[in-house]
Amino acid sequence: MLIFCLVSKAGAQTLNPEFGDFNPLLKNTFDDSFEITPPTSNSEGEFSFTSSNALVATVSGSTIQIVNPGETTITAIQAASGEFFSGSISTTLTVAHILVTNSFGAMIDSGNSYVNAHGRLGGALGISPSGEKKRIRFNDGLSMETASTSAFQIKQDYPESVDGFYWIAHPTISAGEPFRIYADMTTDGGGWTLILCNVGYSGWTFSNAILRNQNSASLSANYSIIAWADAIKRSASGFQYMLEASARNRWGGIFTANQEYTFVKTNNSQTDITRNISFDSYGYSLTNTNSLQPRMPWRSTHNNAFITTDDGTGNWWGTLATSHSNWRTAPWMSSEHPRPTVILYWVR
């Protein structure tokens, strides 16, 4: 006769996790998205989160995005871990209406016609019916707290935006911390983020040609955030870049990348480019090596031409940044404009 025995490990058991406080949340219609803090737990299981009403708020990872006024249940779900079962705990997120005064004196809680705290249309603050300042705009880029994702996005959301400094943020750049950019909100409809300013050869290297003085955006000092351009362009393909030399809207143009090109390519293969607008008249041909070539700027080490549109065989004329002491900035387009005082490179 065979006898089967079930043997259990002495003292082994499975427990339900014990959660700490998971307090109700109160936000208003115009608040930023925010990271939810999970409750404390005696289990080490990973947390995930859900929203019961996507018309009020949505959840991506641990980020909650406000959608509309109302109420939704936020549930924190902890996965099983070790001796602990999975478990969950819920709280309520209430998104309140904020009434403000529009340009016609009416009370509204949405739209772009707010009278701001200074009596002007738009802005990040509005005036409530009781005369209180209320935060209205959350992504206009006018402060770190209201950072957007790019100059292009700011222009789409706030068409009245003007040239100047703005704040943007992206989760893949500096751990999501906002950073200050210079934006052109005028040329060809605006929405351009400056990614390179070259005013002199001193200090440029292969490495810093794509990230230099990144916290000091400038139209008059050496600066580069080319390394971040892929994160802030408006689309994977069909995005645009702009080149200028010596002065704004001179000796360059606006170009469209027709494929999923990158701003940090290390070879000369990105040639499916359309020139939409030409600033001034100059040589522009793949077969004319003494010209700006129809190729997206790429990273090179040849002859210290660190950012260039040239083919890589030793030509210089399409170079945006170099450390070569023979050139104050870079050669740039041969006889048409051989020594510009500044070169500017933009993304949209």
C-alpha positions in Angstrom: 0.0 0.0 0.0 1.2 3.5 -0.9 0.6 6.3 1.6 0.9 9.9 0.5 1.6 12.6 3.1 1.3 16.4 2.7 4.1 18.1 4.5 4.1 21.9 5.1 6.9 24.1 6.1 6.6 24.8 9.8 5.2 28.3 10.4 4.7 29.2 6.7 1.5 31.1 6.0 0.1 33.7 3.5 -0.9 37.1 4.8 -3.0 40.0 3.5 -1.0 43.3 3.3 -1.7 46.0 5.8 -2.0 49.5 4.3 -1.4 52.9 5.8 -3.4 56.0 5.1 -4.6 56.6 1.5 -6.3 59.9 1.9 -8.9 61.6 -0.4 -7.5 63.9 -3.1 -8.8 67.4 -4.1 -7.7 69.1 -7.3 -9.2 71.6 -9.7 -9.9 71.6 -13.4 -6.7 73.4 -14.3 -4.2 71.5 -12.1 -1.1 69.8 -13.6 -0.9 66.0 -13.9 0.7 64.7 -10.7 2.4 61.7 -9.3 0.3 59.7 -6.8 2.0 58.5 -3.6 1.2 54.9 -2.8 0.1 54.0 0.7 2.6 52.5 3.1 2.5 48.7 3.3 4.1 45.8 5.1 4.5 44.0 1.8 7.1 44.8 -0.8 4.8 44.1 -3.8 4.7 46.6 -6.7 1.8 49.1 -6.9 -0.3 49.9 -9.9 -3.2 52.4 -10.0 -6.6 52.7 -11.7 -9.2 55.4 -12.1 -12.9 54.4 -12.1 -13.9 57.4 -14.3 -11.7 58.3 -17.2 -13.9 61.3 -18.0 -12.6 62.9 -14.7 -9.0 61.6 -14.6 -6.8 59.0 -16.3 -3.8 57.1 -14.9 -0.6 56.2 -16.6 1.8 54.3 -14.4 1.7 56.5 -11.2 0.8 59.7 -13.1 -2.7 61.1 -12.8 -3.9 63.4 -15.6 -6.9 65.7 -14.8 -9.5 65.6 -17.6 -12.7 67.2 -16.3 -14.5 68.3 -13.1 -16.2 65.4 -11.2 -15.3 62.5 -8.9 -13.5 59.3 -9.5 -12.2 56.4 -7.4 -8.4 55.9 -7.4 -7.5 52.3 -6.5 -3.9 51.3 -5.5 -3.4 47.6 -6.3 -0.3 45.9 -4.7 1.0 42.7 -6.3 1.6 39.6 -4.3 5.1 39.3 -2.9 6.8 36.7 -0.7 4.4 35.6 2.0 1.8 38.3 1.1 -1.3 38.0 -1.1 -2.1 40.9 -3.5 -4.3 43.6 -2.0 -5.9 46.9 -2.8 -7.1 50.1 -1.2 -9.1 53.0 -2.7 -9.6 56.7 -2.2 -11.6 59.4 -3.9 -10.3 62.1 -6.3 -12.5 65.1 -6.5 -11.8 67.6 -9.3 -13.5 70.9 -8.6 -14.9 73.5 -11.1 -13.1 76.9 -11.0 -15.2 79.8 -12.2 -13.4 82.8 -13.7 -14.3 86.0 -15.5 -14.0 86.0 -19.3 -13.4 89.0 -21.5 -17.2 89.7 -21.8 -17.8 89.6 -18.0 -19.4 86.2 -18.0 -18.5 83.4 -15.6 -16.9 80.4 -17.3 -14.8 77.4 -16.3 -13.1 76.7 -19.6 -11.9 78.4 -22.7 -9.1 80.8 -23.7 -10.8 84.1 -23.1 -10.0 84.5 -19.4 -9.2 87.9 -18.0 -6.0 87.3 -16.1 -4.8 88.7 -12.8 -3.4 91.7 -14.5 -6.6 92.5 -16.4 -5.3 91.1 -19.7 -6.6 88.2 -21.8 -4.9 84.8 -21.1 -2.1 84.1 -18.7 -1.7 81.5 -16.0 -3.9 83.3 -13.4 -7.6 84.2 -13.7 -9.9 86.3 -11.6 -12.7 84.4 -9.8 -16.2 85.9 -9.2 -15.0 87.0 -5.7 -11.9 88.7 -7.1 -9.5 86.0 -6.1 -6.6 85.0 -8.3 -7.1 81.4 -9.6 -4.5 79.4 -11.5 -5.9 78.8 -15.0 -3.1 77.9 -17.5 -1.0 74.9 -16.5 1.2 74.4 -19.6 2.0 77.9 -21.0 5.8 77.5 -20.3 6.0 80.9 -18.6 7.3 79.4 -15.4 8.8 76.1 -14.1 5.5 75.3 -12.6 3.7 75.7 -15.9 6.2 74.0 -18.1 5.0 72.6 -21.5 6.6 69.9 -23.7 8.1 72.1 -26.5 7.8 75.5 -28.1 5.6 73.9 -30.8 3.1 72.6 -28.1 3.1 76.0 -26.4 2.2 77.7 -29.7 -0.5 75.2 -30.4 -2.1 75.7 -27.0 -1.5 79.5 -26.8 -1.4 81.0 -30.3 -0.7 84.5 -28.8 2.7 83.4 -27.5 5.6 85.6 -28.5 9.3 85.1 -29.0 11.3 84.6 -25.8 12.3 82.3 -23.0 10.0 79.5 -21.9 10.1 76.4 -19.7 9.6 72.9 -21.0 10.0 69.4 -19.6 10.2 65.8 -20.9 10.5 62.6 -18.8 13.6 61.4 -20.7 15.5 64.7 -20.1 17.1 65.5 -16.7 14.7 63.1 -15.0 11.7 65.2 -16.0 12.9 68.5 -14.5 11.8 71.6 -16.3 14.5 73.5 -18.3 14.6 76.9 -19.9 14.6 77.3 -23.7 14.5 80.1 -26.2 11.6 79.9 -28.6 10.8 81.6 -31.9 7.0 82.0 -32.0 7.0 84.1 -35.2 8.8 82.6 -38.1 6.5 80.5 -40.4 3.9 80.3 -37.7 6.3 79.9 -34.8 6.8 77.0 -32.4 10.6 76.7 -32.9 12.9 75.5 -30.1 16.5 76.8 -30.4 18.9 73.7 -30.2 22.2 75.3 -31.2 23.9 78.7 -31.1 27.4 78.9 -32.4 29.2 82.2 -32.1 32.8 81.0 -32.1 35.1 77.9 -32.4 36.5 78.0 -28.8 35.6 75.1 -26.6 33.6 73.0 -29.1 34.2 69.2 -29.0 32.5 66.2 -30.5 30.7 65.5 -27.2 29.6 69.0 -26.2 28.5 69.9 -29.7 25.2 68.2 -28.8 25.0 69.3 -25.2 26.7 72.5 -24.1 25.7 75.2 -21.6 22.3 73.5 -21.7 20.9 75.6 -18.8 21.8 78.9 -20.5 19.8 79.2 -23.7 21.1 82.1 -25.8 21.1 83.8 -29.2 24.5 85.3 -28.6 26.6 82.6 -26.8 27.7 79.1 -27.5 24.9 76.7 -26.6 23.6 73.3 -27.6 20.7 71.0 -26.7 20.9 68.9 -29.9 21.0 65.8 -27.7 17.4 66.6 -26.5 16.0 67.5 -29.9 14.6 64.1 -30.7 12.5 64.2 -27.5 10.9 67.6 -28.3 10.3 67.4 -32.0 6.7 67.4 -33.0 6.7 63.9 -34.6 9.0 61.0 -35.5 8.9 62.0 -39.1 7.6 65.1 -40.9 9.3 67.3 -38.2 11.1 70.4 -39.3 14.4 72.1 -38.5 15.6 75.6 -39.4 19.1 76.9 -40.1 20.2 80.6 -40.0 23.5 82.4 -40.3 24.7 85.9 -39.3 21.1 87.1 -38.6 17.6 85.8 -38.1 16.0 84.5 -41.2 19.2 84.8 -43.3 21.4 82.4 -45.1 19.6 79.1 -44.4 16.0 78.0 -44.5 13.3 75.7 -43.2 13.6 72.0 -43.9 11.4 68.9 -43.4 12.7 65.5 -42.5 10.6 63.0 -44.4 11.6 59.9 -42.5 12.2 59.0 -38.9 15.5 60.8 -38.7 17.5 61.7 -35.6 19.4 64.8 -34.6 22.3 62.7 -33.3 23.1 60.6 -36.3 26.8 59.7 -36.7 26.8 59.1 -40.5 25.8 61.1 -43.6 22.8 58.9 -44.7 19.9 61.2 -43.8 19.2 62.8 -47.2 15.4 62.5 -47.6 15.0 66.2 -46.9 12.7 68.8 -48.3 13.7 72.5 -48.3 10.4 74.3 -47.6 11.7 77.9 -47.4 15.1 79.3 -48.4 16.6 82.3 -46.7 18.7 84.0 -49.3 20.1 82.3 -52.4 23.0 79.9 -52.2 24.4 76.6 -53.5 22.3 73.6 -52.4 23.2 70.2 -54.0 24.4 66.8 -53.0 26.9 66.9 -55.9 28.2 70.4 -55.1 30.5 69.8 -52.1 31.2 73.5 -51.8 27.7 74.3 -50.6 25.1 73.6 -48.0 24.1 70.1 -48.9 20.5 68.7 -48.7 21.3 66.4 -45.8 20.1 66.6 -42.2 23.0 67.9 -40.0 24.9 64.9 -38.5 27.7 64.3 -36.0 31.2 64.0 -37.5 34.8 63.8 -36.3 36.4 64.6 -39.7 38.5 67.7 -39.6 36.7 68.7 -36.3 33.5 69.4 -38.3 31.4 68.2 -35.3 27.9 69.1 -36.6 27.7 69.3 -40.4 25.5 68.7 -43.5 28.6 67.8 -45.6 29.2 64.3 -47.0 32.1 63.4 -44.7 34.9 63.4 -47.3 36.7 66.5 -46.1 34.4 69.3 -47.1 33.6 72.1 -44.7 31.0 74.3 -46.2 27.9 72.9 -44.4 29.5 72.9 -40.9 27.4 74.3 -38.0 30.0 73.8 -35.2 33.7 73.3 -35.3 36.8 73.8 -33.1 39.0 74.6 -36.1 40.8 77.9 -35.3 40.8 79.1 -39.0 37.0 79.8 -38.7 35.3 81.9 -36.1 32.2 79.9 -36.3 32.3 77.6 -39.4 32.8 78.0 -43.1 29.1 77.8 -44.1 28.1 77.7 -47.7 31.3 78.5 -49.5 31.5 81.8 -51.4 27.9 82.8 -50.7 28.5 83.3 -47.0 31.9 81.9 -45.9 32.3 83.4 -42.4 29.0 84.0 -40.5 29.1 85.7 -37.1 26.5 83.3 -35.6 24.9 80.1 -36.7 21.4 79.1 -35.3 19.8 75.7 -35.5 16.1 75.1 -34.5 13.6 72.2 -34.2 9.8 72.2 -34.6 
